[in-house]
Amino acid sequence: MSLKAIATPFTRLLSRSNSFLQIPIVGAPMAGASGAKLATEVTLGGAYGFIPAGYRDAAVLRKELDIARQLLRVPPTATLPLGVAYFGWKLKEQGDAVATELLDASLQNNVQAIWFSFWDKGQSKWARYIREADANRPEPRNTIIFVLVTSVEEALLAVNEWKADVIVAQGMEAGGHGAVQAPPIRELVSSILSALPDAEKRPPILAAGGISNGSQVAEFLRQGASGAVLGTRFLVSPESTYTAGQKSALLAATSDSTVRSVKFDESRNTLGWPEGADGRGLRNALAKEFESRDVNMDTLKKKVAEATKKDEPDYMVTWAGLGVGALKEIKGAQDIVRELHEELLQHHVTAKSSL
Ligand SMILES: Cc1cc2nc3c(=O)[nH]c(=O)nc-3n(C[C@H](O)[C@H](O)[C@H](O)COP(=O)(O)O)c2cc1C
């Protein structure tokens, strides 16, 4: 039985060239944990899927996009109803030539949306690059630009400099990378809404961080957000690329099982993140060890490399948000979206500010 669609400014914006979207929920791009399979299942379920391009090169990204197109049965000339996400800092590290190659892979595949996170001030040029490429196509397109922010100051830059179509407000509860100084998500959404009071003029604001069910999404809609981004909730789907060991560690975790730290990246040598960025992951044996004063990082790095090879999650980095305690079983991404949709319908009360 099909469920009633829920419209917000976010779904109205995306539905112009996307017949799949039914609810204002986005499946987060998750570098190291998601790809074309998870993103397409999220889209097919009626939410909005993203492929992470963060650590990929253009050839691998193009392959992922081919897989997505086949799974969604969308012809090459039509809009691909999902998005691709880039790390601003990584594009900068790779240099403009590689960065444009990576962005062109998405543009030439007609992806509907492009997402930027962990960027710095000079990088709004990439939004202009996309708009220009869109205007110069034989058939003009309007790639939707999502910009992830962790403060009001960044939200204002996203609106004024990036001219973002959608703002993702990421709070301190979020799994994976985030900002050390990020406020709790409710606080962040509320201060961004106050800084951008004109509901007609501001882009849709999505809440991200620690959200695991439809009732929480409904709360954010009542607050004035136009939708939500969920990452951790999808980590225990068969389509997530996390290992079996990581998925069982996630299922065993409770809501107090995570911690934010820069040491996760240090312990597995994924360096290069901008100052002020850290990440939230499972507070496993690895985390407890690097919290101790007399830890030897070199020995710990070897342990992490060995454990990662053997899929031993106690010494692996497993990113997860504060909503991890809600993960009870492995479930297909389409079924997760359906469950969220049902919960959202149950708890959703039309709020004029958000609809
Ligand atoms: C495993 C994992 C990987 C992530 N990778 C990315 C990424 O590649 N790009 C990005 O912008 N955000 C990434 N994030 C953060 C998400 O965009 C989102 O803000 C977060 O998942 C929301 O919080 P939640 O996990 O508590 O739902 C990642 C999160 C997780 C859990």
PDBQT file of the ligand as one rigid body, heavy atoms in Angstrom, charges set to zero:
ROOT
HETATM    1  C1  LIG A 401      29.859   6.664   8.632  1.00  0.00    +0.000 C 
HETATM    2  C2  LIG A 401      29.587   8.096   8.312  1.00  0.00    +0.000 A 
HETATM    3  C3  LIG A 401      30.229   8.683   7.232  1.00  0.00    +0.000 A 
HETATM    4  C4  LIG A 401      29.945  10.023   6.892  1.00  0.00    +0.000 A 
HETATM    5  N1  LIG A 401      30.516  10.553   5.774  1.00  0.00    +0.000 NA
HETATM    6  C5  LIG A 401      30.172  11.797   5.378  1.00  0.00    +0.000 A 
HETATM    7  C6  LIG A 401      30.602  12.297   4.106  1.00  0.00    +0.000 A 
HETATM    8  O1  LIG A 401      31.237  11.596   3.331  1.00  0.00    +0.000 OA
HETATM    9  N2  LIG A 401      30.281  13.576   3.787  1.00  0.00    +0.000 N 
HETATM   10  C7  LIG A 401      29.541  14.375   4.634  1.00  0.00    +0.000 A 
HETATM   11  O2  LIG A 401      29.282  15.517   4.302  1.00  0.00    +0.000 OA
HETATM   12  N3  LIG A 401      29.081  13.896   5.816  1.00  0.00    +0.000 NA
HETATM   13  C8  LIG A 401      29.362  12.635   6.197  1.00  0.00    +0.000 A 
HETATM   14  N4  LIG A 401      28.843  12.134   7.369  1.00  0.00    +0.000 N 
HETATM   15  C9  LIG A 401      27.963  12.996   8.195  1.00  0.00    +0.000 C 
HETATM   16  C10 LIG A 401      26.553  13.046   7.602  1.00  0.00    +0.000 C 
HETATM   17  O3  LIG A 401      26.513  13.976   6.562  1.00  0.00    +0.000 OA
HETATM   18  C11 LIG A 401      25.464  13.506   8.612  1.00  0.00    +0.000 C 
HETATM   19  O4  LIG A 401      25.724  14.818   9.006  1.00  0.00    +0.000 OA
HETATM   20  C12 LIG A 401      25.345  12.619   9.826  1.00  0.00    +0.000 C 
HETATM   21  O5  LIG A 401      25.351  11.263   9.468  1.00  0.00    +0.000 OA
HETATM   22  C13 LIG A 401      24.055  12.926  10.573  1.00  0.00    +0.000 C 
HETATM   23  O6  LIG A 401      24.078  12.388  11.850  1.00  0.00    +0.000 OA
HETATM   24  P1  LIG A 401      23.612  10.904  12.227  1.00  0.00    +0.000 P 
HETATM   25  O7  LIG A 401      24.694   9.997  11.719  1.00  0.00    +0.000 OA
HETATM   26  O8  LIG A 401      23.562  10.951  13.699  1.00  0.00    +0.000 OA
HETATM   27  O9  LIG A 401      22.311  10.644  11.568  1.00  0.00    +0.000 OA
HETATM   28  C14 LIG A 401      29.078  10.797   7.713  1.00  0.00    +0.000 A 
HETATM   29  C15 LIG A 401      28.447  10.176   8.801  1.00  0.00    +0.000 A 
HETATM   30  C16 LIG A 401      28.671   8.847   9.096  1.00  0.00    +0.000 A 
HETATM   31  C17 LIG A 401      27.934   8.212  10.247  1.00  0.00    +0.000 C 
ENDROOT
TORSDOF 0
